[in-house]
Amino acid sequence: AVSCAMNMLVVVQQGINDVLKEFDFPDLHIKIGIDSGENAIIEYGSTGTRAHIDILGYPMNVTAKITSLARPDHILIGDTTYQGLDLRIRERLTKLGLERQDYIDYRTGDAYIISSFGFDPK
């Protein structure tokens, strides 16, 4: 998921934005949040032919929150995902300072560590 997100940033910045510039449109910027863990798929409100399906869980909640913290053209990654990453990818990430972390790791009770990857087209 992290490699895919990094590639998404490259495609937007080096592909899509070049086309947008040709037509005098503003650049597109994206924010991505990623976390891992167990979620539940819930089906409710069935009308007999259609039901609403939702995904609930701590990772979904944290991912939504950390995505809102991301700056444009950045990926924020929760610690659960970070711990499973290859060392070559970990080396490209920066851990955010504790002052930005309002989320508690349900496993430890400590502040949940969030890491960042930013795209620099230069």
LUMNU-242172 format. One line per field, with one value per residue: x, y, z of N, C-alpha, C, CB in turn; residue in one letter; residue number from 1. Coordinates in steps of 0.1 Angstrom, whole numbers. Glycine has a CB too. Layout:
N
n_u	(X, ...);
n_v	(Y, ...);
n_w	(Z, ...);
ca_u	(X, ...);
ca_v	(Y, ...);
ca_w	(Z, ...);
c_u	(X, ...);
c_v	(Y, ...);
c_w	(Z, ...);
cb_u	(X, ...);
cb_v	(Y, ...);
cb_w	(Z, ...);
rest	(a, ...);
nr	(NUM, ...);
***
This chain:
122
n_u	(8, 20, 40, 24, 10, 31, 38, 15, 16, 38, 28, 7, 21, 41, 29, -1, -3, 13, -2, -25, -14, -8, -33, -39, -49, -52, -26, -30, -33, -26, -35, -26, -34, -24, -29, -28, -45, -70, -103, -139, -164, -195, -229, -258, -292, -307, -328, -339, -332, -310, -283, -266, -231, -204, -171, -156, -135, -105, -82, -93, -105, -82, -68, -84, -83, -55, -50, -63, -45, -24, -1, -5, 5, 17, 22, 9, 17, 6, 19, 16, 15, 40, 58, 57, 70, 95, 130, 142, 122, 113, 135, 131, 112, 99, 96, 69, 67, 59, 41, 22, 6, -23, -34, -40, -22, -38, -27, -5, -11, 4, 13, 3, 25, 33, 44, 59, 59, 70, 64, 88, 91, 114);
n_v	(-12, 12, 16, 18, 41, 60, 58, 68, 95, 102, 98, 117, 141, 141, 133, 136, 163, 176, 174, 188, 214, 220, 227, 249, 245, 243, 228, 194, 182, 157, 140, 114, 88, 61, 31, 0, -30, -47, -47, -44, -55, -42, -48, -31, -18, -32, -34, -55, -58, -42, -33, -13, -11, -9, -1, -6, 3, 5, 10, 22, 45, 59, 62, 79, 102, 108, 112, 137, 153, 154, 171, 187, 165, 146, 116, 101, 77, 52, 38, 10, 1, 11, -5, -29, -24, -26, -21, -3, 13, 24, 40, 62, 77, 101, 105, 120, 147, 144, 164, 167, 145, 133, 110, 78, 49, 19, -4, 1, 24, 47, 77, 76, 67, 85, 85, 103, 108, 128, 142, 156, 173, 184);
n_w	(0, 7, -11, -34, -28, -29, -56, -66, -59, -75, -101, -102, -98, -118, -141, -144, -136, -154, -178, -170, -167, -194, -203, -189, -163, -127, -106, -94, -61, -37, -6, 15, 37, 56, 74, 93, 103, 122, 110, 109, 87, 81, 76, 71, 73, 53, 25, 14, -13, -15, 6, 30, 33, 54, 67, 97, 125, 145, 129, 106, 116, 127, 103, 88, 104, 104, 77, 74, 86, 69, 48, 15, -11, 4, 23, 51, 76, 98, 128, 130, 104, 96, 111, 97, 73, 47, 53, 34, 26, 50, 56, 40, 52, 76, 110, 127, 150, 185, 192, 172, 175, 184, 189, 205, 209, 210, 218, 235, 250, 247, 229, 195, 169, 141, 107, 80, 45, 19, -13, -34, -62, -73);
ca_u	(0, 28, 46, 13, 8, 43, 37, 3, 22, 47, 19, 0, 30, 49, 21, -14, -2, 18, -13, -33, -7, -10, -47, -40, -57, -43, -21, -37, -25, -33, -31, -29, -32, -24, -27, -31, -51, -83, -116, -151, -173, -208, -240, -270, -302, -311, -341, -343, -323, -297, -279, -254, -220, -194, -160, -154, -124, -95, -73, -101, -107, -69, -64, -92, -77, -41, -51, -67, -33, -13, 0, -6, 16, 24, 16, 11, 16, 5, 30, 14, 20, 54, 65, 58, 77, 109, 139, 145, 111, 114, 146, 126, 101, 102, 86, 64, 70, 47, 31, 12, -1, -34, -40, -34, -20, -46, -19, 4, -15, 12, 9, 5, 36, 29, 55, 55, 67, 66, 69, 95, 93, 127);
ca_v	(0, 24, 17, 22, 55, 67, 58, 77, 108, 105, 99, 129, 152, 141, 129, 143, 178, 181, 176, 199, 227, 223, 233, 260, 241, 243, 215, 185, 178, 147, 136, 100, 83, 46, 23, -14, -36, -55, -39, -52, -51, -42, -46, -27, -11, -39, -32, -68, -59, -35, -30, -4, -18, 0, -7, 0, -3, 15, 15, 31, 57, 66, 65, 91, 113, 112, 118, 151, 160, 154, 183, 182, 157, 138, 103, 98, 63, 48, 29, -4, -1, 14, -16, -39, -20, -29, -10, 6, 23, 31, 50, 74, 83, 110, 104, 133, 150, 141, 175, 165, 132, 133, 96, 69, 35, 11, -15, 6, 36, 58, 85, 67, 73, 87, 88, 110, 108, 139, 142, 168, 171, 190);
ca_w	(0, 8, -25, -43, -25, -34, -70, -69, -58, -87, -113, -101, -99, -130, -152, -145, -135, -167, -187, -165, -171, -208, -205, -179, -151, -115, -102, -85, -50, -29, 7, 17, 51, 56, 86, 92, 115, 120, 108, 107, 76, 87, 66, 78, 65, 42, 20, 7, -25, -12, 20, 31, 38, 60, 73, 110, 133, 149, 118, 97, 123, 127, 89, 84, 111, 100, 64, 75, 91, 59, 39, 1, -17, 15, 28, 66, 78, 112, 133, 127, 90, 96, 116, 87, 61, 44, 57, 24, 26, 63, 55, 33, 60, 87, 121, 131, 164, 194, 193, 162, 176, 194, 189, 214, 205, 218, 223, 245, 257, 244, 216, 183, 161, 127, 99, 68, 32, 11, -27, -39, -76, -78);
c_u	(9, 35, 36, 11, 19, 42, 25, 8, 30, 38, 12, 9, 37, 41, 8, -12, 4, 7, -22, -27, -9, -23, -50, -49, -47, -38, -30, -28, -33, -27, -35, -25, -33, -21, -32, -38, -64, -95, -127, -159, -187, -219, -252, -280, -307, -326, -346, -334, -310, -295, -267, -243, -210, -183, -157, -142, -114, -87, -81, -102, -93, -65, -71, -86, -63, -41, -55, -55, -23, -13, -2, 7, 24, 15, 19, 8, 16, 16, 28, 18, 35, 63, 67, 65, 91, 118, 142, 134, 111, 124, 141, 115, 107, 92, 82, 66, 57, 37, 20, 3, -11, -40, -32, -33, -27, -38, -10, -1, -7, 7, 12, 14, 31, 42, 50, 65, 61, 72, 76, 98, 107, 138);
c_v	(13, 26, 23, 37, 64, 69, 67, 91, 112, 106, 112, 141, 153, 137, 138, 158, 184, 183, 187, 213, 230, 230, 244, 257, 241, 229, 207, 181, 167, 145, 122, 96, 68, 41, 9, -19, -43, -45, -49, -46, -53, -40, -42, -19, -18, -37, -45, -69, -52, -32, -21, -12, -7, -8, 1, -6, 8, 19, 24, 45, 65, 70, 78, 103, 117, 117, 133, 159, 162, 167, 178, 175, 150, 126, 103, 83, 60, 38, 15, -8, 0, 2, -28, -36, -25, -18, 0, 17, 31, 42, 63, 82, 91, 108, 118, 135, 147, 152, 174, 153, 133, 120, 87, 55, 26, 0, -11, 17, 48, 66, 76, 74, 73, 91, 95, 108, 119, 138, 156, 166, 177, 180);
c_w	(0, -5, -35, -41, -30, -49, -74, -69, -71, -99, -113, -104, -113, -142, -154, -145, -147, -177, -183, -169, -185, -211, -195, -167, -139, -113, -93, -73, -42, -16, 9, 31, 50, 70, 84, 104, 111, 120, 107, 95, 81, 76, 75, 68, 53, 38, 12, -6, -24, 2, 20, 38, 43, 66, 86, 117, 136, 138, 108, 103, 123, 113, 85, 91, 106, 85, 64, 80, 80, 51, 24, -4, -7, 18, 43, 68, 93, 115, 130, 113, 89, 100, 106, 74, 59, 48, 47, 23, 39, 63, 48, 40, 72, 98, 125, 146, 172, 195, 183, 164, 188, 195, 198, 208, 215, 224, 235, 254, 255, 231, 204, 173, 147, 119, 86, 56, 24, -3, -30, -53, -81, -78);
cb_u	(-9, 39, 52, 1, 6, 56, 34, -8, 30, 56, 9, -7, 40, 61, 17, -23, 7, 29, -22, -35, 8, -9, -57, -45, -63, -50, -7, -43, -21, -34, -37, -20, -42, -12, -34, -19, -53, -85, -115, -160, -170, -210, -243, -266, -297, -309, -342, -357, -331, -298, -275, -258, -213, -201, -147, -167, -117, -86, -68, -115, -111, -59, -67, -107, -77, -32, -62, -78, -27, -16, 14, -9, 25, 25, 21, 2, 28, -8, 32, -1, 13, 58, 59, 44, 77, 111, 152, 146, 97, 118, 158, 120, 92, 104, 91, 48, 74, 52, 38, 18, 10, -45, -41, -42, -5, -58, -10, 17, -15, 27, 17, -9, 49, 18, 64, 55, 66, 69, 58, 108, 82, 130);
cb_v	(0, 22, 4, 14, 57, 60, 44, 75, 110, 93, 87, 132, 152, 131, 115, 139, 181, 172, 162, 198, 226, 210, 222, 273, 227, 249, 216, 173, 190, 134, 146, 91, 88, 41, 30, -22, -26, -65, -30, -52, -59, -32, -59, -17, 2, -54, -20, -67, -53, -21, -43, 9, -28, 9, -8, -1, -14, 9, 3, 25, 55, 56, 54, 89, 110, 100, 110, 152, 153, 142, 190, 194, 166, 147, 91, 107, 56, 42, 31, -8, 8, 26, -21, -43, -4, -32, -17, -1, 16, 21, 45, 69, 72, 125, 96, 135, 165, 137, 189, 164, 122, 143, 91, 69, 31, 6, -21, 10, 33, 54, 98, 65, 65, 98, 76, 125, 94, 153, 139, 170, 178, 201);
cb_w	(12, 19, -30, -41, -10, -30, -76, -59, -46, -89, -113, -87, -88, -128, -151, -134, -123, -172, -188, -150, -167, -216, -204, -186, -152, -103, -96, -92, -41, -37, 19, 7, 61, 46, 98, 88, 126, 131, 96, 120, 63, 98, 58, 90, 61, 44, 11, 3, -37, -20, 28, 39, 28, 70, 64, 119, 125, 160, 110, 94, 138, 133, 80, 88, 126, 101, 55, 85, 102, 49, 40, -8, -25, 27, 21, 75, 71, 115, 147, 129, 80, 105, 129, 84, 60, 29, 62, 10, 24, 74, 48, 19, 66, 83, 133, 128, 166, 208, 192, 148, 179, 190, 174, 227, 204, 211, 212, 238, 272, 241, 215, 176, 163, 125, 96, 71, 25, 17, -37, -30, -84, -69);
rest	(a, v, s, c, a, m, n, m, l, v, v, v, q, q, g, i, n, d, v, l, k, e, f, d, f, p, d, l, h, i, k, i, g, i, d, s, g, e, n, a, i, i, e, y, g, s, t, g, t, r, a, h, i, d, i, l, g, y, p, m, n, v, t, a, k, i, t, s, l, a, r, p, d, h, i, l, i, g, d, t, t, y, q, g, l, d, l, r, i, r, e, r, l, t, k, l, g, l, e, r, q, d, y, i, d, y, r, t, g, d, a, y, i, i, s, s, f, g, f, d, p, k);
nr	(1, 2, 3, 4, 5, 6, 7, 8, 9, 10, 11, 12, 13, 14, 15, 16, 17, 18, 19, 20, 21, 22, 23, 24, 25, 26, 27, 28, 29, 30, 31, 32, 33, 34, 35, 36, 37, 38, 39, 40, 41, 42, 43, 44, 45, 46, 47, 48, 49, 50, 51, 52, 53, 54, 55, 56, 57, 58, 59, 60, 61, 62, 63, 64, 65, 66, 67, 68, 69, 70, 71, 72, 73, 74, 75, 76, 77, 78, 79, 80, 81, 82, 83, 84, 85, 86, 87, 88, 89, 90, 91, 92, 93, 94, 95, 96, 97, 98, 99, 100, 101, 102, 103, 104, 105, 106, 107, 108, 109, 110, 111, 112, 113, 114, 115, 116, 117, 118, 119, 120, 121, 122);
***
